């Protein structure tokens, strides 16, 4: 129900949820809010149980407890819409699929509030989910500035919640094309190695055992060239710089990668040759699986054409 521009949800705990964690209970009762967002609301003091503020997401519920969660009114977006051309692959009332160009930042960050994909999207539509706050409206996942390719945007909170849960469950299809150095020996394989901050360089990620999370990348060779290999990498998990780090770990850094690449690479291109090519998911409203594909950028195609000619020669 609504209360002075605030959204308020009230529940009375029955025997079924007696002893259960509050952050496990509320997402089951409120479809439009993700568990992560509910946890944030709790930590910010928006939950009362029996009239008392509870800030612990691990709080165990008791039989007959009166639970009240208040969702504050969304702040007015401070990011300015900009008339920047965007490549729209698909759009309906729930989702927007865009093909992001290399060099474009996905969402604003301190010191970089203009020229981002979010600025462009906000000019295109006012219908965006609010679950990721004022800086990242509609953004369910992101790709690096110098990675090109397909991204999904949520146009409402229900869709955002559905897509976020699918990401969490690793059920979304995400396939990238990466041009790497060297001859990848196996035609296909899986890299299952944990990724965390590089202890020697905090700006980089690395395959490390301590303070890391499991990361899984499936790969297959698409095309071989003299000294280079085009591989398709399918993400099972989505860690920061995952493909870039995993391919370097395999001994095949990405061409053009400023962080993990080989400085002796003869192909001089600014930014890693990594393209998010295929994206598939269960549509939030229809319940049907949908899949989208995007063409490699022109500069990427040109580099591959040159490699083909060199290999033939």
C-alpha angles and dihedrals in degrees: 000000000000126000120180094326090316123112112228127191120192128187139172114219116235131191094277093067099033107133094012124129114262093228089056094048102047099055088056090055099040112053098184097056125072122226091246093054091047090051089053091050090051093049090050092057101257096128127083126182116194088348096306125110113248118193099176115099088198093060111137115230123230132212110276095013115156107225123194124180119187119201110202119227111269112261118247107265111256094192111101118233111237130197095238118151113247130187106237112199096178140349139183136149093289110033141028119202115200135180106224120209124230112267097032119117113224100222138005120272134176108303093011111071101140138059094032130133089252091057089052095045092050089056090050097048141004091205105096133135116256098207095104094050135244097312098049107034111174094000111136097164136354142211127214122276093252095042113093129204150062126357132173121225123197115224095193139020095254091057092043091053092049094048093044091053090050090052090050091050091049090234097126117100111233118172123176132189112222128182107212136183121256135013112303102219101207120061089221140358148144128255110206104176129133120250128209141142115310103249090212096048119025092196090066136063122221144177100271135153099217124069091001141122130227112268126189126189124177115202140185132182114251100178138353127219135176103287096350140071132204108216134182111223119196116198120223092172127024111225124161110280088353100157093040092051096042095049091048088050088053088054095254111101119192119264111254095012107151094197106035104016132109113259090210092063109130093211105083110204127147108235131016118295094238123134128184096224108167130035124177133172145147107276109244094227108029097038089221126127113252128186132193131195131196132199120245113258118264095252090051092051091048092054091050091049090052091050091051091052091048091049091051091049 
